[in-house]
Structure formats: structure tokens, C-alpha cells
Amino acid sequence: MLPPFDLATTCATALDVAVADAAGAAGLAWRRERRLGALLAGAVQHSPLYRAAFGGAKALPPLAEFPVASKAALMARFDDWVTDPALKLRDVQRFAADRTRIAEPLLGRYTVWESSGSSGEPGLFVQDAAALAVYDALEAIRRPRRNAWEAVFEPWRMLQSLVFVGAVDGHFASNVSIERLRRLNPLAASRVHTVSFLLPPDELVAQVDGFGPAVLATYPSAAVLLAEEKIAGRLQCRPQEIWTGGENLTPAMHKFVAEAFACPVVDSYGASEFLALACACRCGRLHLNSDWAILESVDRAGHAVAPGTVGATTLLTNLANHVQPLIRYDLGDRTTLHAEPCACGSALPVVEVCGRDDDMLQLGNPDGQSASVLPLALCTVLEEEAGLFDFQIRQVHRCELVLASGPQVADAVATLARARQVLSAYLERAGAHGVHIRCVHGEPLPRSRSGKVRRVVART
């Protein structure tokens, strides 16, 4: 059976996305408010969870009165959360546990994918044809293109060879989406490929080279690994574009990968909860698809932070998925929403993503005092001053850190020595005196099932 797909809905949604691009801020706001009203009304009427909370209200409450929702709490009440009573958590779990059913329809009408659980709690997400049409349209129309003719003749880029390097052994959103595309379009089946980045490096390089991709799609950390293979002369392919997503792509990583492959690197921001939240424009800034998704950057108390200020976490309201309402859902990502327009001219708001909130380190001094060290600062120092990208910092004691590099770091001994030096200097400047840094290399860094690495880990 083919995956869920409705041609009429897909075409109508694609047309709306294309028109909305030229509608300006007012047109985007009108679409957003209309879709928000439909989502909230549908949730209160059809989701037992939200009906119990708001069903007796005389009027539909505004978004701000809906509670913040966590993945753990919603998954615990999955059967009451969803709006289709035929969906049961035990059945979805059983379906997702079967690796042979990737991209197959559940109940004949739903696509299922799972989150990695990198934030501590895996999730299961159900999409109908209408939600998938939104993700398809946003991905096809709003991703920047090298040539103007692509927008007219090849909106879904079916004629290009594309290789996705990532986690391919589960119902993860990217893996399911690619397999869904392959099943829906026979032309894509011969041109779109997946490669597990858990393969040994020589096998990974051989498979990617064997496909000779025009587009290479992967996580930023994997893109850096492949860039190192390219610089070393072991990877020969010459992609015309690199697509990254799923992790934070820092400016240093972007520059490193772009120079290694001598081609554009286009970043995007998405999640299992909403596949196509934002994509980078020609100026390199991420633009939120605000006509289909609402993001609230909030502090630790759940209060909105001012534009231009990074929050402690981000709340998502997904306006496309009415089957599994995601309303003020805590993504766990730290974002900055900007009010000023982008030089590219898009009316879509700019969002800056810091990624998941890695651990803050409390490091001790010989005199017994402690210093707080931001994880983003540690990552920036190692990337920009030491040229180290594939790493993990683990705290084992208040005065001791382990700096581990992955097995593919070129000239690991010299690179780690340089990294240790710049990291020590930074910690001294930050007030963390006398911290011992132990370096290890050559061992694979611990990853979640989706292949993501926590880069800064405090002692527990």
C-alpha cells in the first residue's frame, strides 16, 4: 500500500505556500490566525485531553491560556491526546518497532515517525495526508535554489541524485520521508538513496562515492566528518549542494564544510514534531514558516523573552497536524526570534537556533569556589580556535574534564593538544582555574539512535 498522499490537497497547499511568500507580513499573519483558530477548535472538540480542559468554556480560549505541553506528559496520555479514537498507543508502538514497515501507512491513512529520544523521552508522531502536504510544499518551495528554472520544472528536485547520510534503521522523520518519496515516485526511487552514517568510515565513503550525489543531505556533525574525508582525499564525490539539518550548524562548521566541498551549504531547522520549521535564505539566515508554525521563545518560567533574546526553551504550535495537536509544546531547543526584516526581502521572520540546551558546567577552583561555564562558549572556542568539530566534553569531577574526539579527526594528537590549550586558556579567562583536561581519541562518541551527540555533559 502506498504512503498517505492526496494530490488535490498537495497541489492546493503548494499553491498557497507559493502565494503566501508574496503576501507580506499581513498575509502571513492572516493565514496563521485562521489556522490557529481551526487547530484550537478542533483540539477542544475532538481530543479528549483538550476537551476535558476547555470543553465547558463559553468561548475558545486564546493560545496563551493553553498549558505548556511536554513530550512525556502527552505520550503518557496518547490515547486521549489524539483526535482519532482509532489511534491507540500500543498499536503505534508496535508499528514503529517493526523496521520492515518504514513509510507504510498505519490504518491505511497515517504516516508514523519517531523522535530520537535525545532529550530523554522518545516520542511517536502521526501525520495524515493534509499535514504531509504542508511539509512537502514547504520543503519544495521555500528551500533556496541554485537555478531559477528548478522552481518551474523541478519543484521537488526529482531529477537530481540525492543521498541522505544519517540514521536509517528506524522510523525517524528524515528516513521515513525519503522512503515515502521513493515509494510515491518511481523516478525518485532510482535517484534518492540513504546511507547509514554508522558504517565504518571506508564503507561510508565508498557508498557515498558510489552514488555520486548532486545533493548530499545529512546532520551537521556528519557533514563535518565527510568534509574531513574530502580534505584527506578519501572522498571523491563533488556534490553541487550540501543540505544540513537536525543539529545546530555553527558558522565555523558551515565555513569548514562549504570550503571542503566548494559548494553551497543550505541549512534547515526542523523536528519530529514539525518537519520543516525553517530554512536558510540566500543571506544564510533561517526563516520560520510562520504561516504554518508558531514558535514562542520563553525563559525558564515560561514567559516570552524579548525579540533578539535567546530563550531557555521554545514552545511549538503546529498548525498543520490536527490528528495529534501540538499546542505550546516544549521543543527543548533554545532559539532567538528576531523582529527586524532580513536583507533577502522575505516577510517570514528570522529565527536563530542554538539547538538543544547542552549542560551548563559548574567547575571548581582550588580555593573551593566554582565558576559557571556556558556550553555554547566551549563549543565555539573548540571549533573556531582549535578547528575541532567532532568532540564531546564530559565532566568527571568539579576540577576535571574529559575532552574526547571522534575516530575520524585528522592528526588527532596534534589537534587535541591544540584544543586542550585553547580550552584551558578559555577556562582560566572564565574564572575556572586549575581544571585538569584529559584528552582521549579514537573511540566513537556516544550517540542516540538517531545519531546525535550531546557535546557538553555535566557530571550527574
C-alpha positions as CSV (number, residue, x, y, z in Angstrom):
1,M,0.0,0.0,0.0
2,L,1.3,3.5,-0.9
3,P,2.0,6.0,1.8
4,P,-0.6,8.7,2.5
5,F,-0.8,11.2,-0.3
6,D,-3.6,13.4,-1.6
7,L,-2.8,15.1,-5.0
8,A,-5.5,17.7,-4.8
9,T,-4.6,18.7,-1.2
10,T,-0.9,18.7,-2.1
11,C,-1.4,21.0,-5.1
12,A,-3.7,23.4,-3.3
13,T,-1.2,23.6,-0.3
14,A,1.7,24.2,-2.6
15,L,-0.2,27.0,-4.4
16,D,-1.0,28.6,-1.0
17,V,2.7,28.4,0.1
18,A,3.8,30.0,-3.1
19,V,1.2,32.8,-2.9
20,A,2.0,33.4,0.8
21,D,5.6,34.1,0.0
22,A,4.4,37.2,-1.8
23,A,1.6,38.1,0.6
24,G,3.8,40.0,3.0
25,A,3.6,40.1,6.8
26,A,-0.2,40.8,6.8
27,G,-1.0,37.9,4.6
28,L,1.2,35.5,6.7
29,A,-0.5,36.7,9.9
30,W,-4.0,36.2,8.4
31,R,-3.2,32.7,7.4
32,R,-1.6,32.0,10.8
33,E,-4.6,33.2,12.8
34,R,-7.1,31.5,10.7
35,R,-5.2,28.2,11.0
36,L,-4.7,28.6,14.8
37,G,-8.4,29.1,15.3
38,A,-9.2,25.9,13.4
39,L,-6.5,23.9,15.3
40,L,-7.7,25.0,18.7
41,A,-11.3,24.5,17.9
42,G,-10.6,21.0,16.5
43,A,-8.5,20.1,19.5
44,V,-11.1,21.1,22.1
45,Q,-13.9,19.3,20.1
46,H,-12.1,16.1,19.2
47,S,-9.2,15.5,21.6
48,P,-10.5,14.1,24.9
49,L,-7.4,15.7,26.6
50,Y,-8.2,19.2,25.5
51,R,-12.0,18.7,25.7
52,A,-11.7,17.9,29.4
53,A,-9.7,21.1,29.9
54,F,-11.6,23.6,27.8
55,G,-14.8,21.8,26.6
56,G,-17.0,23.7,29.1
57,A,-15.7,27.2,28.1
58,K,-18.2,29.6,26.6
59,A,-15.6,30.8,24.1
60,L,-12.4,29.3,22.7
61,P,-9.5,30.4,24.9
62,P,-6.6,32.2,23.3
63,L,-3.3,30.3,22.7
64,A,-1.7,31.9,25.8
65,E,-4.2,30.2,28.1
66,F,-3.3,26.7,26.8
67,P,-0.8,25.0,29.1
68,V,2.7,24.2,28.1
69,A,2.8,20.6,27.0
70,S,5.7,18.3,27.5
71,K,6.5,15.2,25.4
72,A,6.5,12.9,28.5
73,A,3.0,14.2,29.6
74,L,1.5,13.9,26.2
75,M,2.9,10.5,25.5
76,A,1.6,9.3,28.8
77,R,-1.9,10.2,27.7
78,F,-1.5,9.4,24.0
79,D,-5.0,7.8,23.5
80,D,-6.7,10.9,25.0
81,W,-4.4,13.3,23.2
82,V,-5.1,12.3,19.6
83,T,-8.3,13.3,17.8
84,D,-8.9,9.9,16.1
85,P,-10.2,7.3,18.6
86,A,-8.9,4.5,16.3
87,L,-5.3,5.5,17.1
88,K,-4.0,3.6,20.2
89,L,-0.5,4.0,21.6
90,R,0.1,0.2,21.8
91,D,-0.7,-0.1,18.1
92,V,1.6,2.8,17.1
93,Q,4.4,1.4,19.3
94,R,4.0,-2.0,17.7
95,F,4.1,-0.4,14.3
96,A,7.2,1.7,15.0
97,A,9.0,-1.3,16.4
98,D,8.8,-3.1,13.0
99,R,11.7,-1.8,10.9
100,T,10.2,-3.5,7.8
101,R,7.2,-1.1,7.8
102,I,9.1,2.2,7.4
103,A,6.9,4.6,5.3
104,E,4.0,2.1,5.2
105,P,0.6,3.6,6.2
106,L,-0.8,3.0,9.6
107,L,-4.6,2.2,9.5
108,G,-4.3,2.9,5.8
109,R,-4.1,6.7,6.3
110,Y,-1.3,7.8,8.6
111,T,2.5,8.1,8.3
112,V,4.3,7.5,11.6
113,W,7.8,8.6,12.7
114,E,9.6,8.5,16.0
115,S,11.8,11.0,17.7
116,S,15.3,10.0,18.7
117,G,14.8,10.4,22.5
118,S,18.0,12.5,22.6
119,S,16.2,14.8,25.1
120,G,15.5,11.8,27.3
121,E,12.0,10.8,26.2
122,P,11.3,9.3,22.8
123,G,8.1,10.3,21.0
124,L,5.8,8.9,18.3
125,F,4.2,11.3,15.8
126,V,1.3,10.5,13.5
127,Q,0.8,12.6,10.3
128,D,-2.2,12.5,7.9
129,A,-2.1,13.4,4.2
130,A,-3.0,17.1,5.0
131,A,-0.1,17.6,7.3
132,L,2.3,15.8,4.9
133,A,1.1,18.1,2.1
134,V,2.2,21.1,4.2
135,Y,5.7,19.6,4.9
136,D,6.1,18.7,1.2
137,A,5.1,22.1,0.0
138,L,7.4,24.0,2.4
139,E,10.3,21.8,1.6
140,A,9.8,22.0,-2.2
141,I,9.0,25.7,-2.5
142,R,10.9,27.5,0.3
143,R,14.3,25.9,0.1
144,P,16.7,28.2,-1.9
145,R,17.6,27.0,-5.4
146,R,20.8,27.4,-7.4
147,N,18.9,28.0,-10.7
148,A,15.6,29.7,-11.3
149,W,14.4,27.0,-13.7
150,E,14.3,24.5,-10.9
151,A,11.3,26.3,-9.3
152,V,9.3,25.8,-12.5
153,F,10.4,22.5,-13.9
154,E,11.6,20.6,-10.9
155,P,10.0,21.8,-7.7
156,W,10.5,18.5,-5.9
157,R,14.0,18.0,-7.5
158,M,13.2,14.6,-8.8
159,L,15.9,14.6,-11.5
160,Q,18.8,15.1,-9.1
161,S,20.7,12.4,-7.4
162,L,20.3,12.8,-3.6
163,V,22.0,10.9,-0.8
164,F,20.9,11.1,2.8
165,V,23.6,10.1,5.3
166,G,22.1,9.6,8.7
167,A,20.1,7.1,10.9
168,V,18.4,4.7,8.5
169,D,17.5,1.9,10.9
170,G,14.3,3.3,12.4
171,H,11.1,5.3,11.7
172,F,12.9,8.6,12.0
173,A,11.4,11.6,10.2
174,S,14.1,12.1,7.6
175,N,14.4,8.4,6.9
176,V,10.6,7.9,6.6
177,S,10.3,11.0,4.4
178,I,12.9,9.7,2.0
179,E,11.4,6.2,1.8
180,R,7.9,7.8,1.4
181,L,9.2,9.8,-1.6
182,R,10.8,6.7,-3.1
183,R,7.6,4.7,-2.8
184,L,5.4,7.5,-4.2
185,N,7.6,8.3,-7.2
186,P,9.4,5.6,-9.2
187,L,11.8,8.2,-10.7
188,A,12.9,9.2,-7.2
189,A,13.4,5.5,-6.3
190,S,16.4,5.3,-8.7
191,R,17.9,8.7,-7.7
192,V,17.3,9.1,-4.0
193,H,19.4,6.9,-1.6
194,T,20.1,6.5,2.1
195,V,23.4,5.6,3.7
196,S,23.9,4.8,7.4
197,F,26.5,7.0,8.9
198,L,27.1,4.3,11.5
199,L,29.1,2.4,8.8
200,P,32.9,2.2,9.2
201,P,34.4,5.3,7.5
202,D,35.8,3.4,4.5
203,E,32.4,1.8,3.8
204,L,30.6,5.1,4.3
205,V,32.9,6.9,1.9
206,A,32.6,4.1,-0.7
207,Q,28.8,4.1,-0.6
208,V,28.5,7.9,-0.9
209,D,31.0,7.9,-3.8
210,G,29.2,5.1,-5.4
211,F,26.0,7.1,-5.7
212,G,27.8,10.3,-6.8
213,P,25.2,12.7,-5.3
214,A,24.3,16.1,-6.7
215,V,22.8,16.8,-3.3
216,L,24.2,15.4,0.0
217,A,21.8,15.7,2.9
218,T,23.0,14.9,6.5
219,Y,23.4,16.2,10.0
220,P,26.0,19.0,10.6
221,S,28.2,16.7,12.6
222,A,28.2,14.1,9.8
223,A,28.8,16.8,7.2
224,V,31.9,17.8,9.1
225,L,33.1,14.2,9.2
226,L,32.6,13.9,5.4
227,A,34.3,17.2,4.9
228,E,37.4,15.8,6.7
229,E,37.3,12.8,4.4
230,K,37.1,15.1,1.4
231,I,40.1,17.1,2.6
232,A,42.0,14.0,3.2
233,G,41.4,12.8,-0.4
234,R,39.4,9.7,0.5
235,L,36.0,11.1,-0.6
236,Q,35.9,11.9,-4.3
237,C,32.3,12.9,-5.0
238,R,31.5,16.5,-5.9
239,P,28.0,17.4,-4.7
240,Q,26.5,20.6,-6.0
241,E,24.8,21.3,-2.7
242,I,25.1,20.2,0.9
243,W,21.8,20.2,2.9
244,T,22.1,20.1,6.7
245,G,19.5,19.8,9.5
246,G,18.7,18.1,12.7
247,E,21.5,19.7,14.7
248,N,23.0,23.1,15.2
249,L,25.2,24.3,12.3
250,T,27.6,26.8,13.7
251,P,29.2,29.5,11.5
252,A,32.6,27.7,11.8
253,M,31.1,24.4,10.8
254,H,29.3,26.0,7.8
255,K,32.5,27.6,6.6
256,F,34.5,24.4,7.1
257,V,32.1,22.2,5.1
258,A,31.5,24.8,2.3
259,E,35.2,25.2,1.7
260,A,35.9,21.5,1.8
261,F,33.3,20.7,-0.9
262,A,33.5,24.0,-2.7
263,C,29.7,24.2,-2.9
264,P,26.8,25.9,-1.1
265,V,25.7,24.6,2.3
266,V,21.9,25.1,2.9
267,D,20.8,24.7,6.5
268,S,17.3,24.0,7.7
269,Y,15.6,23.7,11.0
270,G,13.0,21.0,11.7
271,A,12.0,18.5,14.3
272,S,10.0,15.3,14.5
273,E,7.1,17.5,15.8
274,F,7.2,19.7,12.6
275,L,9.5,18.6,9.8
276,A,10.0,21.9,8.0
277,L,10.1,24.7,10.6
278,A,12.6,27.0,8.9
279,C,15.1,27.1,6.0
280,A,18.1,29.3,5.3
281,C,17.7,32.1,2.7
282,R,20.4,33.4,0.3
283,C,21.8,35.5,3.1
284,G,22.3,32.4,5.3
285,R,19.6,33.3,7.9
286,L,16.9,30.8,8.9
287,H,13.3,31.9,8.1
288,L,10.4,30.5,10.2
289,N,7.5,29.2,8.2
290,S,5.2,31.3,10.4
291,D,2.1,30.7,8.3
292,W,2.1,27.1,9.5
293,A,4.0,27.1,12.8
294,I,4.1,29.3,15.8
295,L,7.3,29.4,18.0
296,E,7.5,31.1,21.4
297,S,10.9,31.6,22.8
298,V,10.5,31.6,26.6
299,D,12.5,31.8,29.8
300,R,12.7,29.1,32.4
301,A,9.5,30.3,33.9
302,G,7.6,30.0,30.6
303,H,7.5,33.8,30.0
304,A,8.1,35.1,26.5
305,V,11.5,36.7,26.0
306,A,12.0,39.9,24.1
307,P,12.8,39.7,20.3
308,G,16.5,39.3,19.8
309,T,17.0,37.5,23.1
310,V,17.8,33.8,23.4
311,G,15.3,31.8,25.5
312,A,15.7,28.9,27.8
313,T,13.4,26.7,25.6
314,T,11.0,27.0,22.7
315,L,7.3,26.3,22.5
316,L,5.9,25.0,19.2
317,T,2.3,25.1,18.0
318,N,1.9,23.0,14.8
319,L,-0.9,24.4,12.7
320,A,-0.7,21.6,10.1
321,N,-1.3,18.5,12.3
322,H,-4.9,18.2,13.6
323,V,-4.6,14.5,14.3
324,Q,-2.1,14.9,17.1
325,P,-2.5,18.5,18.3
326,L,0.9,20.0,19.3
327,I,-0.1,23.2,21.2
328,R,2.6,25.1,23.1
329,Y,4.7,22.0,23.0
330,D,8.1,22.3,24.7
331,L,10.7,21.5,22.0
332,G,13.7,21.8,24.3
333,D,15.6,23.9,21.7
334,R,16.9,27.4,22.5
335,T,16.0,29.9,19.9
336,T,16.1,33.7,19.3
337,L,13.3,35.3,17.3
338,H,14.2,38.5,15.5
339,A,11.8,41.3,14.8
340,E,13.9,43.1,12.1
341,P,13.5,42.1,8.5
342,C,16.1,40.1,6.6
343,A,18.1,41.7,3.8
344,C,16.8,38.9,1.5
345,G,13.4,40.6,1.5
346,S,11.4,37.7,2.8
347,A,8.5,38.6,5.1
348,L,9.0,35.4,7.0
349,P,10.5,36.1,10.5
350,V,14.2,35.2,11.2
351,V,14.9,32.6,13.8
352,E,18.3,31.8,15.2
353,V,18.7,28.3,16.6
354,C,21.1,27.4,19.4
355,G,20.0,23.8,19.4
356,R,19.3,21.7,22.5
357,D,20.4,23.2,25.7
358,D,23.6,21.3,26.5
359,D,24.7,21.1,30.1
360,M,26.0,24.1,31.9
361,L,29.2,23.2,33.7
362,Q,29.9,24.2,37.3
363,L,33.7,23.9,37.6
364,G,35.6,24.2,40.8
365,N,38.7,26.2,41.7
366,P,41.4,25.1,44.1
367,D,40.1,27.7,46.6
368,G,36.8,25.9,46.7
369,Q,34.8,28.4,44.6
370,S,33.0,27.5,41.5
371,A,32.5,29.1,38.0
372,S,29.6,28.6,35.6
373,V,30.6,27.9,32.0
374,L,28.2,28.1,29.1
375,P,28.3,25.1,26.8
376,L,27.9,27.2,23.7
377,A,31.1,29.1,24.6
378,L,33.0,25.9,25.0
379,C,31.9,24.6,21.6
380,T,32.7,28.0,19.9
381,V,36.2,28.0,21.3
382,L,37.0,24.5,20.2
383,E,35.5,25.0,16.7
384,E,36.9,28.4,15.9
385,E,40.2,28.4,17.7
386,A,41.2,24.7,17.6
387,G,39.4,23.6,14.4
388,L,37.9,20.6,16.4
389,F,34.3,19.8,15.4
390,D,33.8,16.1,16.3
391,F,34.0,16.1,20.1
392,Q,32.4,15.7,23.4
393,I,33.3,17.3,26.7
394,R,32.4,15.2,29.8
395,Q,32.8,16.5,33.3
396,V,34.0,13.7,35.7
397,H,34.9,15.9,38.7
398,R,34.4,19.5,39.7
399,C,38.0,20.1,38.6
400,E,38.4,17.6,35.8
401,L,37.1,17.3,32.2
402,V,37.5,14.6,29.5
403,L,37.8,16.0,26.0
404,A,37.0,13.2,23.6
405,S,37.4,13.4,19.8
406,G,35.9,11.0,17.3
407,P,37.9,8.4,15.4
408,Q,38.0,10.5,12.1
409,V,39.7,13.6,13.5
410,A,42.7,14.1,11.3
411,D,46.1,14.3,13.2
412,A,44.1,13.7,16.4
413,V,47.1,14.0,18.8
414,A,48.1,17.4,17.5
415,T,44.5,18.6,17.1
416,L,43.7,17.6,20.7
417,A,46.8,19.2,22.1
418,R,45.8,22.5,20.4
419,A,42.2,22.1,21.6
420,R,43.4,21.4,25.2
421,Q,45.5,24.5,25.1
422,V,42.8,26.9,23.9
423,L,40.2,25.3,26.2
424,S,42.4,25.7,29.2
425,A,43.0,29.3,28.3
426,Y,39.3,30.0,27.9
427,L,38.5,28.3,31.3
428,E,41.1,30.5,33.0
429,R,39.5,33.6,31.5
430,A,36.1,32.4,32.6
431,G,37.3,32.0,36.2
432,A,37.6,28.2,36.3
433,H,41.2,27.9,37.5
434,G,43.1,24.7,37.8
435,V,40.8,22.5,35.8
436,H,42.5,19.3,34.6
437,I,41.7,18.3,31.0
438,R,42.2,14.7,30.0
439,C,42.2,14.0,26.2
440,V,41.1,10.8,24.6
441,H,40.7,10.0,20.9
442,G,39.9,7.2,18.5
443,E,36.7,5.9,20.1
444,P,33.3,6.6,18.6
445,L,31.4,9.2,20.5
446,P,28.2,8.0,22.2
447,R,25.2,8.8,20.1
448,S,21.4,8.4,20.4
449,R,19.7,6.0,18.0
450,S,19.2,8.9,15.6
451,G,23.0,9.6,15.5
452,K,23.1,12.8,17.5
453,V,25.8,13.6,20.0
454,R,25.5,15.6,23.3
455,R,28.5,17.8,23.1
456,V,28.8,19.0,26.7
457,V,27.8,16.7,29.5
458,A,27.9,17.7,33.2
459,R,28.6,15.1,35.9
460,T,25.5,13.5,37.3
